[in-house]
């Protein structure tokens, strides 16, 4: 499946050279679509201000395409997220990623993916446990750095950006991973199973901290 997604995106990029629009134009389209469909939760550039909603700025185009495609097909289920309406502090609206993704055509998902990949990820400002973060640094470098490179900051292919992510979101994702409710590649599953509950806490503290592994 991953090979097919990469192939699909490569073909799309190559096709731009034979059309009347460029990658820059595609990013402009992606920006407009993102602001219409996604910015209410993820802000204008993908850097969420809500601890429950992930920062997605800088995510690789391949990973964003994959995630939205899974939401569109229903392979990935979304929980409804309550957000405050911009016109009032009382009324609430709900958004559902499956519904949003289903409203997007494939070329629109591609455009959003390219737009997000060009955005700069900004670390969420949070307090952290320094002792645990130092322990988490060593765990990351031993088990996670091969895929989540540059200490979890690089948006390489299908690896999520981990550093600077919201703690609440990381905790929720570690929970569904631990319970087997979220897909993991075989190489990740094998290493994730080695982690104790304390190891997972330490990793999260490292990811929300500014501590460098160097």
Secondary structure, DSSP 8 states (H G I E B T S, - for coil): -HHHHHHHHHHHHHHGGGSSS-HHHHHHHHHHHHHHHTHHHHTTTS--SSTTS---TT--HHHHHHHHHHHHHTSS----EEEE-TT-SS-EEEE-HHHHHHTS-HHHHHHHHHHHHTS----------HHHHHHHHHHIIIIITTTSHHHHT---TT----TT--HHHHHHHHHHHHTT-S---HHHHHHHTT--HHHHHHHHHHHHS-----
